[in-house]
Amino acid sequence: MSKRDVEYEIERVRLGRHLSRGAVRQLLTDQAEYGGWELTRLRRYRDGTRDVWIRRRIIRVHATV
């Protein structure tokens, strides 16, 4: 399997400004540890909200007959 054949599932999460930096870090750590997600991009806006893009590999099982 080459690098080009790798497919990812991507999810965008909007986080409110009420969440502290530590709470966001813990949330992303839990997603990575238990869900297999990795951080792709994080964008923080002036009002304090954050957009987070996370991804995980899609593993396809090819049945051989």
QUISUL-V579934 format. One line per field, one symbol per residue. phi: phi as a letter, one per 40 degrees, with the letter a starting at -180 (. if undefined). Layout:
phi: ???
//
This chain:
phi: .cccccbbcbbbbbbcccccccccdccccccccbbgcbcbabbbcccgcbbbbbaaccbcbccbb
//
